[in-house]
Amino acid sequence: MTRLQIIRLLLWSAVAVLTAATIGIFVFRETQQQAQAAIGGPFSLVDSNGSPVTEDLFAGKPHLVFFGFTHCPDVCPTTLSDFTLLLEDLGEDAKDLVIAFVTVDPERDTPAVMKSYLSSFSDRIIGLTGSDAQVAGMIAAYRAYRSKIPQEGGGYTMDHTASVYLFDASGEFRGTIDLHEDEATRLAKVRRLVGAAEPG
C-alpha cells in the first residue's frame, strides 16, 4: 500500500468515525426528547368541587404534579406544606404556577374528602380525583406508580411515587423534585421553572 493510499484510508476512517459520532448524538437527543414527551398526557378527572378537569388545566402554564392520598401519614402532608411555603416564598413570581395534587386512592378520596384535606394547605393547590380507571390512566400517562398495601384489621395504605413532576409552560417535562432535597434546591428548581430571577 502506497503512502497516498494510507493517507486516504486514514481520512476515510476519520470521516466514518465522525459520521458515526454525529448519528449517535442525534439518536441520543431524539431518545431523550421522546422519553421526556412520554411523561404526561391527556386525562379526565374532577377537582375537589366535583367539576370536570382535563389537561387543559395546565395549558400555557408552568405546573407541578404530585401523586399522593389523604390518608398518607408523612410524605404527602410534608410535600403539601412545602408547596404552601414555596408559593409564599415565590410570591408574585408564582402567579401562573399550577400545582396539582392527584390522589392515588380514589376509593377513599372523594371530592369532598379532598376539599377538606386540602383546606389545611394553600388554596392554590388543586386536588384531583375520579374513578379508579380515570386515576389509573393519569398515573400511567405520567409514568407514576401506586400499590395498595393491606394492613392488619382489613384496612390498607398506599405506596406511591413520592417525587414531584415539573413541567414548563409549554408542557415539557423538566425533571422532578425529590423528597430528600433541601429547601434551597427545591426553590431554585421552581424559580427556574417559572422564569424567576434568583434573589440578589
Secondary structure per residue as TSV (DSSP state, phi and psi in degrees):
chain	resnum	aa	ss	phi	psi
A	1	M	-	360.0	129.7
A	2	T	-	-76.0	167.0
A	3	R	H	-61.8	-39.2
A	4	L	H	-64.0	-40.4
A	5	Q	H	-65.1	-38.3
A	6	I	H	-63.9	-43.2
A	7	I	H	-62.3	-44.0
A	8	R	H	-61.8	-41.7
A	9	L	H	-62.1	-42.5
A	10	L	H	-65.1	-40.5
A	11	L	H	-64.0	-45.0
A	12	W	H	-65.8	-34.7
A	13	S	H	-64.4	-41.6
A	14	A	H	-63.4	-42.0
A	15	V	H	-62.0	-42.4
A	16	A	H	-63.2	-42.6
A	17	V	H	-64.2	-44.2
A	18	L	H	-62.7	-41.9
A	19	T	H	-63.6	-44.1
A	20	A	H	-62.6	-40.6
A	21	A	H	-64.9	-41.8
A	22	T	H	-62.6	-44.5
A	23	I	H	-62.9	-40.6
A	24	G	H	-61.6	-43.3
A	25	I	H	-63.7	-42.5
A	26	F	H	-62.0	-46.6
A	27	V	H	-63.0	-40.8
A	28	F	H	-61.2	-45.8
A	29	R	H	-65.1	-41.1
A	30	E	H	-62.8	-41.2
A	31	T	H	-63.8	-41.8
A	32	Q	H	-61.2	-46.0
A	33	Q	H	-63.5	-40.5
A	34	Q	H	-66.1	-38.7
A	35	A	H	-64.6	-41.0
A	36	Q	H	-67.5	-42.4
A	37	A	H	-65.2	-22.3
A	38	A	T	-76.4	-9.9
A	39	I	S	-98.1	119.2
A	40	G	-	103.9	170.2
A	41	G	-	155.1	-174.9
A	42	P	-	-63.4	147.5
A	43	F	-	-154.0	162.8
A	44	S	E	-140.9	105.9
A	45	L	E	-132.2	-169.3
A	46	V	E	-130.1	152.1
A	47	D	E	-88.0	-173.5
A	48	S	T	-72.2	-5.6
A	49	N	T	-99.4	0.2
A	50	G	S	84.8	7.7
A	51	S	-	-84.3	139.8
A	52	P	E	-61.4	140.9
A	53	V	E	-136.8	135.4
A	54	T	E	-124.3	-173.4
A	55	E	G	-62.0	-12.9
A	56	D	G	-62.6	-19.5
A	57	L	G	-54.7	-33.4
A	58	F	G	-96.8	-4.5
A	59	A	T	-57.6	121.9
A	60	G	T	73.3	13.2
A	61	K	S	-132.6	141.2
A	62	P	-	-65.1	144.9
A	63	H	E	-150.8	153.2
A	64	L	E	-114.7	137.4
A	65	V	E	-125.5	126.9
A	66	F	E	-130.7	129.9
A	67	F	E	-99.8	130.4
A	68	G	E	-164.8	-159.3
A	69	F	-	-159.6	156.9
A	70	T	T	-73.6	-19.4
A	71	H	T	-90.2	6.4
A	72	C	-	-64.2	128.0
A	73	P	S	-78.2	-26.1
A	74	D	S	-145.4	-54.8
A	75	V	H	-58.5	-46.9
A	76	C	H	-67.8	-51.8
A	77	P	H	-62.7	-33.3
A	78	T	H	-65.2	-45.7
A	79	T	H	-65.0	-41.7
A	80	L	H	-67.3	-34.7
A	81	S	H	-65.8	-39.5
A	82	D	H	-61.9	-41.4
A	83	F	H	-59.0	-43.8
A	84	T	H	-61.1	-45.5
A	85	L	H	-67.6	-37.6
A	86	L	H	-61.7	-43.4
A	87	L	H	-63.4	-37.2
A	88	E	H	-66.5	-41.7
A	89	D	H	-65.6	-39.3
A	90	L	H	-78.6	-27.6
A	91	G	G	56.4	-129.6
A	92	E	G	-63.8	-25.0
A	93	D	G	-63.2	-21.3
A	94	A	G	-101.1	16.9
A	95	K	T	-61.4	-28.9
A	96	D	T	-99.9	-2.3
A	97	L	-	-73.0	130.8
A	98	V	E	-108.0	131.4
A	99	I	E	-120.2	122.2
A	100	A	E	-115.7	129.3
A	101	F	E	-106.8	108.7
A	102	V	E	-103.5	121.8
A	103	T	E	-70.6	146.1
A	104	V	S	-104.0	5.0
A	105	D	-	-132.2	62.5
A	106	P	T	-65.1	-17.9
A	107	E	T	-58.7	-39.3
A	108	R	T	-104.5	-28.1
A	109	D	-	-90.3	78.1
A	110	T	-	-74.2	167.9
A	111	P	H	-54.4	-41.5
A	112	A	H	-64.8	-41.2
A	113	V	H	-65.4	-43.0
A	114	M	H	-61.7	-41.8
A	115	K	H	-63.7	-44.2
A	116	S	H	-64.3	-43.8
A	117	Y	H	-63.9	-45.4
A	118	L	H	-75.1	-10.1
A	119	S	T	-65.1	-15.3
A	120	S	T	-84.2	-4.8
A	121	F	S	-125.1	-174.2
A	122	S	-	-58.1	138.9
A	123	D	T	-74.5	-0.3
A	124	R	T	-81.1	-14.8
A	125	I	E	-82.9	124.2
A	126	I	E	-100.1	121.0
A	127	G	E	-87.8	134.8
A	128	L	E	-125.6	135.3
A	129	T	E	-145.5	-172.0
A	130	G	-	166.1	-161.6
A	131	S	-	-72.1	164.6
A	132	D	H	-61.2	-38.4
A	133	A	H	-66.3	-39.4
A	134	Q	H	-65.5	-44.6
A	135	V	H	-64.6	-42.1
A	136	A	H	-60.4	-36.7
A	137	G	H	-63.7	-42.1
A	138	M	H	-70.3	-39.5
A	139	I	H	-58.8	-42.7
A	140	A	H	-66.3	-42.2
A	141	A	H	-62.8	-32.3
A	142	Y	T	-96.6	8.6
A	143	R	T	55.6	35.9
A	144	A	-	-93.0	-176.8
A	145	Y	-	-142.0	143.4
A	146	R	E	-149.8	152.3
A	147	S	E	-153.3	132.4
A	148	K	E	-82.5	127.2
A	149	I	E	-112.3	111.6
A	150	P	E	-62.8	146.5
A	151	Q	-	-123.8	163.2
A	152	E	G	-62.3	142.9
A	153	G	G	91.4	1.0
A	154	G	G	95.5	-4.9
A	155	G	-	-82.9	-172.3
A	156	Y	E	-156.9	161.3
A	157	T	E	-128.1	179.7
A	158	M	E	-124.9	134.9
A	159	D	E	-98.3	139.7
A	160	H	E	-159.1	164.7
A	161	T	-	-59.3	129.4
A	162	A	-	-103.5	-9.2
A	163	S	-	-75.4	154.7
A	164	V	E	-100.3	128.9
A	165	Y	E	-86.2	134.3
A	166	L	E	-110.4	130.2
A	167	F	E	-132.4	140.0
A	168	D	-	-83.5	-177.4
A	169	A	T	-65.4	-21.3
A	170	S	T	-87.7	-1.6
A	171	G	-	88.4	7.4
A	172	E	-	-81.3	133.9
A	173	F	E	-67.1	128.1
A	174	R	E	-117.9	14.4
A	175	G	E	114.2	-163.6
A	176	T	E	-135.9	163.6
A	177	I	E	-107.0	125.9
A	178	D	-	-90.9	146.6
A	179	L	T	-54.0	-33.9
A	180	H	T	-92.6	1.7
A	181	E	S	-74.4	147.6
A	182	D	-	-77.1	169.3
A	183	E	H	-60.3	-40.8
A	184	A	H	-63.0	-39.8
A	185	T	H	-67.0	-44.2
A	186	R	H	-61.2	-45.6
A	187	L	H	-64.5	-40.6
A	188	A	H	-63.1	-39.9
A	189	K	H	-63.2	-43.0
A	190	V	H	-73.9	-33.4
A	191	R	H	-58.9	-45.2
A	192	R	H	-63.2	-38.4
A	193	L	H	-63.0	-41.5
A	194	V	H	-92.0	-1.2
A	195	G	T	76.1	25.7
A	196	A	-	-86.0	143.5
A	197	A	-	-75.6	145.9
A	198	E	-	-67.0	140.0
A	199	P	-	-62.6	142.3
A	200	G	-	-77.4	360.0
